[in-house]
Amino acid sequence: MPLGNAIRALTVLLILCGAALALFAYHAGRGVPVPPPPAATTQALGQFTVLDPPLPAPTLAFAARSGEEKHLADFRGKLVLVNLWATWCAPCLEEMPALDRVQAEVGDALTILAISEDRRGAAAVDPFLAKAGIEHLAIYLDPKGAATAAFVAEGLPMSFLIGRDGAILGKEEGAAKWDGAAMLAILRRYIDDAR
């Protein structure tokens, strides 16, 4: 094969490879839409996602700071906000004072369970709480990460609003301004509905 034909063949091959790569990149960039979970649709309200219909909350055990074992089922009959957090998670630490203020403001109309996923348990949590001045939140410990696994949380912080019947009404992925007007309005709507 003369050199000119070889160069032309190589050029055509390179053009075809480039076109195939461009086509692949185009389709990969478009992504594949992910459908909602079976029998459930979601509606975003700001960052808060409403689950419709609500999904059953998982069976879950965690510990009080005193060491006493608690279960999510112990709080059935109450409107509960489960907040999964850790002291190594900067966004978690930023939202904790706001959660503390919300708990102080709404009282027992909403039970906030701040469940720490720190592996060192109270040894990691207690110094943070003392420094941050958290006084109103119920802080629980989950050093084995059972809550993260049970809720299939992909990151922290992650929060789940659970109705009196034990069903997950909605979730918040990432940090939120819990004491801001938008989030308080959402929480108050659920508090009013639970009464």
Secondary structure as UniProt FT lines:
FT   HELIX           3..30
FT   TURN            38..39
FT   STRAND          41..45
FT   TURN            46..47
FT   STRAND          48..56
FT   STRAND          61..64
FT   TURN            65..66
FT   STRAND          69..71
FT   HELIX           72..75
FT   TURN            76..77
FT   STRAND          80..85
FT   TURN            87..88
FT   HELIX           90..106
FT   HELIX           107..109
FT   STRAND          111..116
FT   TURN            119..121
FT   HELIX           122..132
FT   STRAND          138..141
FT   TURN            143..144
FT   HELIX           146..150
FT   TURN            151..152
FT   STRAND          158..162
FT   TURN            164..165
FT   STRAND          167..173
FT   TURN            178..179
FT   HELIX           181..194
//
